[in-house]
Amino acid sequence: MLAGVVAAIGVAVSVGGVGAAPAQADWLPQWAPFGTTVFTFGDANFCAGSIAVGVEAAHGMPGHVTAHITPLGYLSGPCGNHIVLGWLGSAGGGSRDVYVHTGATAGETQTVDLWLGMGLAKLFANSWPLQGPWAEWYLIVP
């Protein structure tokens, strides 16, 4: 009787998961002591703005981290910035340059995949050339 109940629950769970949307990301243990927003001047007219950076583990890809870079808007825009993502992990060090552009309101999110390696890692984001405070994360990459 118990085996039948367990089998029925297993079938219900597997059938119930057929129509579900696939998972977008895995949980990523992280600590961001300086926050996750980069404040900067834009690339034209010295327009001030801010850029949000979020990180998550890439689903089904051990050692990979997905970064989402979203310009939150610029005063006196439109403007843009080069955002440099730099990291150090078990796969070594590296960097990636991402360009974001928007007007006074939030702009389009740029998503990039980063290979940091599994285990402890450090990731930072800043505008280039350096113009203000950076965002920084300490991660345990699955």
GITAMO-V803395 format. One record per backbone hydrogen bond with DSSP energy under -0.5 kcal/mol. NH is the residue of the N-H (numbers start at 1). CO is the residue of the C=O. Records with the same first field share a line. If there is no record, write none. Layout:
# GITAMO-V803395
NH = CO + CO
This chain:
# GITAMO-V803395
5 = 1
6 = 2
7 = 3
8 = 4
9 = 5
10 = 6
11 = 7
12 = 8
13 = 9
14 = 10
15 = 11
16 = 12
17 = 13
18 = 15
19 = 15
26 = 57
29 = 140
31 = 138
33 = 31
34 = 136
35 = 32
38 = 51
39 = 37 + 133
40 = 49
42 = 47
43 = 80
47 = 44
49 = 40
50 = 73
51 = 38
52 = 70
53 = 36
54 = 68
56 = 66
57 = 26
58 = 64
59 = 24
61 = 58
64 = 61
65 = 114
66 = 56
67 = 65 + 112
68 = 54
69 = 67 + 110
70 = 52 + 68
72 = 50
73 = 50
74 = 103
75 = 48
77 = 74
78 = 102
79 = 102
81 = 100
82 = 128
83 = 81 + 98
84 = 82 + 126
85 = 83 + 96
86 = 84 + 124
87 = 94
88 = 122
89 = 92
91 = 116
92 = 89
94 = 87
96 = 85
98 = 83
100 = 81 + 98
102 = 79
107 = 71
110 = 69
112 = 67
114 = 65
116 = 63 + 114
117 = 63
119 = 141
121 = 139
122 = 88
123 = 137
124 = 86
125 = 135
126 = 84
128 = 82
135 = 125
136 = 35
137 = 123
138 = 31
139 = 121
140 = 29
141 = 119 + 139
